[in-house]
Amino acid sequence: MTAGLTRAVPWQPVMTGDDAVAVAERGALGTSARVAVWPPRNLGAACAAVDDVLAALDRQASRFRADSELSRLHAAGGGLFMLSDGLAEAVGVALAAARWTGGLADPTVGDALISLGYDRDFAAIDPYGTPPGAPCGAAPGAPCGAAPGAPCGAALGGPAPAPGWQTVRLDGVLLRLPPGLRLDLGATAKGVGSDRAVRAVMAAAGYQGGVLVSLGGDIAVAGTPPRDGWPVTVAEEPDQADSPRAQLVRLAGGGVATSSVSTRRWRRGATMVHHIVDPRTGQPADGPWRTVTAAAATCADANAATTAAIVAGTLAPQWLTAAGLPARLTGHDGQVRCLGGWPAAAGGPVPVPSGCHVYAGARPPGGGR
């Protein structure tokens, strides 16, 4: 998540050629946010509801804002903390995801990401390499871009295995962090944001109609979908909908998420690195999959599953099949493999599994603010 999320970034209408649905998008959380609703008159209320959800999530869980609740915990250096309901939910989802995936999606990779150079908002990272004399990635003579009070990558040395999610204790809103441990909620935070947002939009609309919310391609839907389901384009990046490698599918419920090692890449010394870290090594995952997309009962479940699949490497198909999740995996060679009923043809419906693994109840709560 990015620093300084405000409502200064206006929503822009998106023309779709379908008068029955209204769509708008804007930048948010270091990526793009898109809202689609029907009936179209609900769009204004929907955008306002999503604004509130994203602003709250950024204040709670951003690793790049010195004034976020999460950054204040890190600055305290460990101990026992009482969290807001919203951050408690976000951390709880991250820990549940780690438990479900056997530690493949682990929120204790914060220091590993920082040591790789992901110590600031991604837009501030030089993707072409670290200039001489500036091991933290800042331009020579320029201040480090890490959040004030947070370490830059150069301060932590080389990557190391994550401490492990089992070292973190959450009891309701009481969190115990070991000294020096830094959390990164990136494997589930966008999913949590999309799940919260669709629930907030439906409440604002009086539970009439339907809504789709996408945060960087991590999508949740709620309410009544359009006939045949919401059209969703699966691509490696949100702006690659016209790519020949993209696929149009239909989603009637639940959520879809995509994880890719082709995005958020930068050079660290002589090596290209990316943002999906294997907790077992502290290094970027190096398996055979370039991109994984999965559907689940919630977007946060799908978000955790795609991260886990990238990290699982050759065992990803086995893990996704055991989890009962429809998925589409693209290898580094461009070959595509579909599992669990994911449609092979364009325009096909994506089956939505029942059962949620990462929220405490059967469906996601609203999330405190």
N, C-alpha and C positions, 0 to 999 in steps of 0.2 A: 504493500500500500504506500501511497505517496504522501508527501508532506503538504500541509496547508490546503486540504480540500475545502473549498468554499462554494457558495452558490454563484460566484462571479462567472463561472462557465455556463453559458445559457444552453438550454435544450434547443436543438435544431430539428425541425420537422423532416421526416424522411418520406419521400413519395414512393409508394409501392404499387400504385395502379389499382388498389383494392379500397373502395370507398367505405367498406364495412369495418375496416380496421384502421386505427391511427397509430403512427409510429414516430418516435423522437429519439435522438441520441445526443450524447455529449461525452467529453472526457471526464474520467473519474477514477480515483484510486490507481493512478499510473497506467490506466488502460482506457477502454471505451465502455460506456454504459448505453444500453438500448432498452427502450420500453415499447411494447406493442400492446394495445388494448382494444377491446370492443365492448360496448358501443363506443364510437369515437369521442363522444362528449366526455368520456371519463379521462381523457388524456391529461388535462391540466391537473386534476386531483392526483392522478397517478404519478406524474413527474414530481409534484410536491412531496408525495409520500416517499418516493425513492430518494429524493434529496435528503430528507430527514434520516432515513435509514443509513445512507452512505456516510453522511456527516458524522453520525453517532459511531459507526463502525471505525471510521478513520481516527476519531478521538480515542477510542478504546484500544485498538489493536495495531496501529501503525508502528512499525519498527523504525521508521525514518522521521518521525516527529518527536522532538525533544519533549513536547508538552503532552504526548499521548499517555494514557494510563499505563500501557505496557512499557514504554520507555522509562517512566518513573519507577516502575518495579525493578527494571534492569539497573537503573542508576543507584538504587538502594543496596545492590550487591547481595541479594538473597535474604531470606527470612520468611516470616509469616505475614500475609497480606489479606486484607478484606477487599474483595473486588466488587466492582459494579456488577449488576445482573448481566449486562451485555458482555463484558469481558469474561465473566465466569462462564457464560454460555460458549463463547468463542474458544476459550481454553479447554472447556469440557469436551467440545466437539473434536478438537485437535487430539486430545488424549484418547478419546474413544476411537478415533480413526487409527491411531497408532496401535491400540489394542487389537482392533479388528484386522488390521493388515499385518500383524506380527512384527510391527516396528518398521515396516517399509516406508510408511509415511509418518515421520517422527518430528514433533515440533521442537525437539532439543537440538536441531541443526543450526541454530542461530550463529554460534561462533564459527562453525565451518563455513557458512556463507560469507561471514564477515572476512574471514581469512582469505577467501577466494577473491575478495574485492567487492562483494555485494554489500557494501557498508553504507549505502546512501540510496536515494531514489534512483531507479534505473536510468532515468533520463539524464542524470548527472554523471553516469559512468562512461568513460571513454571506451567505445567498443573496439578500438584499434590498438590498444595496448597502453602500458604504463610508461609515461615519459621517463627518461633517465633522471635519476636524482629525486624521483617522487614515487617511492614504492607504494604509497597508499593510493595512487591513481590520480591525484590532483595534478594540475599543470604546474610546472616549476614556478615557485614563488607564490603560488596561489594557496589559499587555505584549504584544508581537507574538506571534502564534501559530506563527511559523515555527520549525522545529527549531533548537535552540541551535547557534550557529556557522554557520547557513545564512542567506543573505540573504532579506529579505522582499521582496514585490513592489515596494514603493515605492523600494527601493534601486537597482533596475535600470533605471528609466525605461521607455519604451514598448517594445512588442514589436518584434523584428527578425528577419529570416530566420535559420534555424538555421545553425550553422557547417557542417553537413553530415557525414554518417556517414563520409565518406572521410577526415576529419581524425583519426579514431580508429584506432589500430592495436592489434590483438589477435593475439598469436602464442602459441598454447597458453594458458598462464595468465599471460602477461606482457602487460600493458595499458599503452599509452602514451596519455595524455590531454593535449591542448593546455592551456596555462595558462588557468584560469578557465572551462573548458567543464564544464557539468553535464549529466549524462545523465538521461533519464527513460525507464524501461523499460516504461511503461504499455501500449504497443501490443502487447506480447507476454508480460508477466510473469504475468498470470492464466492464459494458455494454458500457459506453462511449468509453473505450479503444478498445474494440472489434469492435464497429461501426467505429471508426476512422481508425482502422488498416485495415479493409477490403477495405475501400475507398482508403487508401494510396496504398495498394497493387495493386488494379485495375488501379490506375493512373500510378504506376511504370511499370505495364505490358502492357501499352497502351490500356487498356480496352479490352484485349483479354483473353479468358478462364474464369476461375472461381476461387474463393478462399473461404476458411473457416478459421476463426481465433477463437480460444478458449482461454479464460483467466480463468483458474480454473473451466472450465465447462460452463462458460457463453459465448455463441457462436453467432457470426454473420457470415453471408454468403453474397457473392455478385458475380455478373457476372452470367455466365451460369453454372448451377449445372451439375454434372454427371447425367447420365440416372437414373431416379427414385429418384433423390435427394441425398444430402450428407448423408452418414450413420453417425448417432449420437447416442452414447450410453449414456443414462440417468442413472446417479448413484449419490449416496449421496456424494461421493468424486471422484475427477478426476482419482484416481488410483484404483477405484473399478469396472472397466469395466467387470471383470470376475465374479462379484458377482451374485448369483442367483436372487438378487433383482433388478439388472440392467435391462434396456430395450433398445433394439435397435430400433430406428425410422429413418425416412427419412425426411430431411429438404431441401426444394427447394428454400427458400427465407426467408428474415427477420432474426429473432434471437430467440434463446432459452436460458433461464437462470434457474438456480436451486438455491434455498435457503434451508439451512438445519440447524437445531439446534443440529445435531449429530456431527458437525464439529466445530472447533475453540471453544472448551470447556476447562474450567479450574476451579480449586477449589478456591473459595473465602471464607476463613474461613472454616465453616463446610458445605458450600453449593456449589454445582456444578452450574456454570453459563455459558452462551454462548454469542455470539456476536450480536444476533438480539434483539435489545432493543425495548420495547413498549414505544413510546414517551409519552404516557399518564401516565405512572408510573415511567419511568426511570429504570425499572427492565427488566431482560430478558423475552421475550415473553413466555407465559406458556400455549399456546393453544394445541389443540389435534393433530396438524400436526407435524411430524418429518421432513418431506421434502416436498417441493412444487417445481414443474417444470412447466414453462409456455412458450408458444410461442407468439410472437408479431411481429409487423412490424419492430421493431428494437430491438437490444439486450438490450439497456438501458430501453426501455419500459418493456421488459420481466423481467429484473433485478428488477425494481421498483415493478412490480406486484407480484413477488414471495416473496419479503420482506413484502409487504403489506398483502399478504395472511397469512403468518406465524403470523403476528401481529394480524390480524383480527380474528384468532381462529375459533370458530364455524361458524362465518359469512363468512369465506373465500369462500366456494362454491357459495354463493349468490353474493358476490362481483365480483368474476371472471366471473360468468355467465353474470352479468350485463355489465361487461367490454367487453364481447364477446371474451374471450381469451381461447384457448385450454389449458388444464392444467391436470397435474397428481399429485395427492396429496397422500402422504403416512402417515398414522397415526402412533402414537407411538406403536400401537398394530400390525403394519406391514400390515394392510389392505390398499389396493390401491383403489383410486377413480379417475376415468377419467371424464373430463368435456369438453364440447365445441368441440367435435369431436376429442379429443386426442385418438389415436389408442389404442385399448385394446390389440391387437395382436402385437407380435414382428415384426419389419420390415415394419410396416404401415407408410403411409405418414402423416406428421403433417400439418394440414391446417394452413396457415399463414394469420392472419387477416390483413386487410388494415387499414390505419389510424394510425398516430403517435401522442402520447399524451405528450411526454416529450421534444421534440425539437421544436424550434420556427417555423420551416418550415415543409413541408410535409415529408422531409427526413433529416437525420442528416447532418449538415455541416461538413467540414473537421476538424475543430478544430485548433486554432492558436497554434504556437509553440514559 
